[in-house]
Amino acid sequence: MKPVIDSLIAAGLIGVGLLSVEVVFAAPMRCSGEQKTCITLCNKSPDRGSISICVTNCGLRQSLCMKTGCWDSGVQKYCGLLKQ
């Protein structure tokens, strides 16, 4: 009887592990989310005069992301984003 209980417990733990993996991948990154983050960072700039240029650059990066699925921050480029 004990091996059956151990098997059920192990199966339950594996099931819980699989559920947690699904939660991690449940919300894929989107181009629009990257643009919002970019604009937020622009608005935190101490140089108030450059905010407009920074926000414009975020829009250009978002437009490129919508075409390619890649976000290029100028420092780092990563792909596989949803074009939304």
C-alpha positions as YAML, in Angstrom:
chain: A
units: angstrom
residues:
- id: 1
  name: MET
  ca: [0.00, 0.00, 0.00]
- id: 2
  name: LYS
  ca: [2.83, 2.41, 0.82]
- id: 3
  name: PRO
  ca: [4.36, 2.27, -2.73]
- id: 4
  name: VAL
  ca: [0.96, 3.20, -4.20]
- id: 5
  name: ILE
  ca: [0.69, 6.23, -1.90]
- id: 6
  name: ASP
  ca: [4.26, 7.24, -2.73]
- id: 7
  name: SER
  ca: [3.46, 7.00, -6.45]
- id: 8
  name: LEU
  ca: [0.35, 9.16, -6.03]
- id: 9
  name: ILE
  ca: [2.29, 11.76, -4.09]
- id: 10
  name: ALA
  ca: [5.04, 11.81, -6.73]
- id: 11
  name: ALA
  ca: [2.45, 12.15, -9.52]
- id: 12
  name: GLY
  ca: [0.81, 15.02, -7.65]
- id: 13
  name: LEU
  ca: [4.11, 16.82, -7.21]
- id: 14
  name: ILE
  ca: [4.92, 16.42, -10.89]
- id: 15
  name: GLY
  ca: [1.48, 17.81, -11.75]
- id: 16
  name: VAL
  ca: [2.04, 20.82, -9.50]
- id: 17
  name: GLY
  ca: [5.44, 21.35, -11.11]
- id: 18
  name: LEU
  ca: [3.91, 21.31, -14.58]
- id: 19
  name: LEU
  ca: [1.28, 23.83, -13.55]
- id: 20
  name: SER
  ca: [3.93, 26.19, -12.24]
- id: 21
  name: VAL
  ca: [5.84, 25.93, -15.52]
- id: 22
  name: GLU
  ca: [2.70, 26.86, -17.45]
- id: 23
  name: VAL
  ca: [2.22, 29.91, -15.24]
- id: 24
  name: VAL
  ca: [5.75, 31.12, -15.98]
- id: 25
  name: PHE
  ca: [5.13, 31.00, -19.73]
- id: 26
  name: ALA
  ca: [1.50, 32.14, -19.60]
- id: 27
  name: ALA
  ca: [2.19, 35.78, -20.47]
- id: 28
  name: PRO
  ca: [4.61, 36.11, -23.38]
- id: 29
  name: MET
  ca: [6.31, 39.44, -23.91]
- id: 30
  name: ARG
  ca: [4.75, 41.80, -26.43]
- id: 31
  name: CYS
  ca: [6.13, 44.65, -28.50]
- id: 32
  name: SER
  ca: [3.58, 47.01, -26.93]
- id: 33
  name: GLY
  ca: [4.76, 46.08, -23.45]
- id: 34
  name: GLU
  ca: [8.33, 46.91, -24.38]
- id: 35
  name: GLN
  ca: [7.21, 50.28, -25.74]
- id: 36
  name: LYS
  ca: [5.42, 51.08, -22.47]
- id: 37
  name: THR
  ca: [8.55, 50.19, -20.52]
- id: 38
  name: CYS
  ca: [10.65, 52.34, -22.87]
- id: 39
  name: ILE
  ca: [8.36, 55.35, -22.41]
- id: 40
  name: THR
  ca: [8.35, 54.88, -18.63]
- id: 41
  name: LEU
  ca: [12.15, 54.98, -18.65]
- id: 42
  name: CYS
  ca: [12.07, 58.11, -20.84]
- id: 43
  name: ASN
  ca: [9.81, 59.87, -18.36]
- id: 44
  name: LYS
  ca: [12.26, 59.12, -15.53]
- id: 45
  name: SER
  ca: [15.08, 60.96, -17.32]
- id: 46
  name: PRO
  ca: [16.43, 63.95, -15.39]
- id: 47
  name: ASP
  ca: [17.03, 65.72, -18.75]
- id: 48
  name: ARG
  ca: [13.49, 66.99, -19.40]
- id: 49
  name: GLY
  ca: [14.47, 68.34, -22.83]
- id: 50
  name: SER
  ca: [15.33, 64.92, -24.23]
- id: 51
  name: ILE
  ca: [12.10, 63.19, -23.21]
- id: 52
  name: SER
  ca: [10.32, 63.99, -26.48]
- id: 53
  name: ILE
  ca: [13.15, 62.51, -28.56]
- id: 54
  name: CYS
  ca: [13.31, 59.47, -26.31]
- id: 55
  name: VAL
  ca: [9.55, 58.81, -26.62]
- id: 56
  name: THR
  ca: [9.80, 59.21, -30.41]
- id: 57
  name: ASN
  ca: [12.60, 56.63, -30.44]
- id: 58
  name: CYS
  ca: [10.40, 54.26, -28.41]
- id: 59
  name: GLY
  ca: [7.73, 54.58, -31.09]
- id: 60
  name: LEU
  ca: [10.25, 53.83, -33.84]
- id: 61
  name: ARG
  ca: [11.52, 50.79, -31.94]
- id: 62
  name: GLN
  ca: [7.96, 49.59, -31.42]
- id: 63
  name: SER
  ca: [7.20, 49.96, -35.11]
- id: 64
  name: LEU
  ca: [10.27, 47.89, -35.98]
- id: 65
  name: CYS
  ca: [9.29, 45.32, -33.36]
- id: 66
  name: MET
  ca: [5.84, 44.99, -34.91]
- id: 67
  name: LYS
  ca: [7.50, 44.12, -38.23]
- id: 68
  name: THR
  ca: [10.27, 41.83, -36.98]
- id: 69
  name: GLY
  ca: [9.26, 40.54, -33.54]
- id: 70
  name: CYS
  ca: [12.57, 41.87, -32.20]
- id: 71
  name: TRP
  ca: [13.08, 44.70, -29.72]
- id: 72
  name: ASP
  ca: [16.30, 46.69, -30.05]
- id: 73
  name: SER
  ca: [16.94, 48.94, -27.08]
- id: 74
  name: GLY
  ca: [20.14, 50.29, -28.59]
- id: 75
  name: VAL
  ca: [22.12, 48.31, -26.02]
- id: 76
  name: GLN
  ca: [20.47, 44.93, -26.35]
- id: 77
  name: LYS
  ca: [18.44, 43.17, -29.05]
- id: 78
  name: TYR
  ca: [16.14, 40.25, -28.36]
- id: 79
  name: CYS
  ca: [13.61, 38.49, -30.55]
- id: 80
  name: GLY
  ca: [10.61, 36.23, -30.23]
- id: 81
  name: LEU
  ca: [8.19, 38.91, -29.05]
- id: 82
  name: LEU
  ca: [4.53, 38.87, -29.97]
- id: 83
  name: LYS
  ca: [3.79, 41.57, -32.51]
- id: 84
  name: GLN
  ca: [1.09, 43.19, -30.40]
...
